[in-house]
Amino acid sequence: MVLDFLWVVAGLVMILLGSDWLVGGASSIARKYGISEFVIGMTIVGIGTSTPELVSSGIAAVGGHGDMALGNVTGSNICNILLILGVTALISPIGFTRTNVRKDLPFAIAVSLFLLVILYNGFGLFGGMPGISRLDALSLLLI
């Protein structure tokens, strides 16, 4: 029991240090090439903070536990949208730009609905086979 706890703590420390190293290094490289702070924040930092979910989902999928990978992705998105956005809005109101309302929010909703369609198809409601196919995965990557 104590050993399991120590492994969890060690894993969290490695995730923290690895993410910090990845984000710091990638940000400094981007600054050298003159990339704006906004682009750095939206892409490099976003990728760096999502890397732990990517690795754990990849390990789960390779191990034959695709349901764990899907649960990890959806749980992370729910947590990011509801918990982090909610806490941020409690601290300081969040303003929306015209671009957010006209492009970003509809795109986020459309992608979420697309995932629901893929999942319902996987349950055979539209005649599909259970699971997310390679074509489904490719379409999600392209989006």
Disulfide bonds with the S-S distance in Angstrom:
none
